[in-house]
Amino acid sequence: MQLDEQRLRFRDAMASLSAAVNIITTEGDAGQCGITATAVCSITDTPPSLMVCINANSAMNPVFQGNGKLCVNVLNHEQELMARHFAGMTGMAMEERFSLSCWQKVRWHSRC
């Protein structure tokens, strides 16, 4: 099996795994952005810690690193279109994604 074929088969298999869909957002001096992610898990409750996996090659990675904070927005089945927007599947610009009516400001961040 060729490497490209193996990668595609692996991606197809992983896409069929059942997982919570989240929009991970950040806002701060480095800017505002968000991504759709399923690679989120808890590590410990003392101190409260999460692990969120963001591709090192993602254009959003420097923004998350620069801000040093994030917000995990767990989606329900009715928010599939929002997940598609933040996955970059609809061509909607980042600024437009945050201008959608479902977002509201909370203490230091945005959430859907």
N, C-alpha and C positions, 0 to 999 in steps of 0.2 A: 504494500500500500504506500503510495506517495505521501510525503509530508503534508502537502496542501489538502489532499483528500482526507487524511487523518484529522487535520485541524477542523475541517468542515463537519466531519462526522461527530467529532467531539463537541463542537458548538451546537449542532442539532440535538445531541443527547442532553446537553446541559440546558438547552432552551425548554426541554420538556419536563424538567424538574419543577416540582411545585414549591413555590417560595413566596413570601410576602414581597410586595412591590412597594418601594419607597422612593420618595423624591428627597434627595439630600441637598440642602441649600446652605449657602454661606453668604455673609454680608460683612463688610468691614473696609479697612483702608485699601485692601487689594482688589476690592470690587464686589459685585454681587453675581452669583451664578448658582446653578442647580443642575443636578443630574438624576437620572432614573437609575436605581440600584436595587439588586436583590441580595448582594453580598454584604449583609449587615448582621452582626450578632453581638450579644452581650458577653462581656468578659468577666466582670465582677460588680458587686453592688457596693464595695468598700475599697476605694471610692467608686462611685457609679462610673462605669467605663464601657464604651462600645468599640467595636472594630467595624470600620466601614472601608471596603476595598474600592479604591479608585485607580484606574489604569494609570501607570506612571507616564504614559505618552498622551494622556488626555489633556486637551487645551485648558481644562478646568482645574487640573491638579495644582498649578502654581497659585491660583486664587484661593483654593482651600488651604494650602500651606501658608500663604501670606496672611490670611485672616486668623488662622489658628483656632477656629471654632466652626461648628456646624450644627445643623438642625435636621433631625430625621422625621420626615412626614410619612406616616404609614397610610397607604391608599386602600380604598375599598374597591369592589368590582365596578362601581359606577364611575370611577375616576380613570378609566383606561385611557381616554383621550389625553388627560393631563400627563400620564406616564409617557405616552407617545410624544407629546410636545417636548418634555424634558429629556427624552432619549434622542432628540434631534431627528425624529422620523417624519415630522410635518413641515419642516422648513421655517417654523416660527422663530423669530429672533429672541434672544434671551430676555431683552427688555420687555417684549410683548408677553412672554410667559409669566412674568411677575406682575403684569398689569391686568391679568385675568381677575374677575371679580371674586374668586374663591379665596384669594390671599388676604390675610389680615396680619397686622403687626402684633407681635407679642413682645415681651420684655426687651429682648435685644435682637430679635430675629423675625423672619417672616415664616408663616406656616399656612398650609392649605387646609 
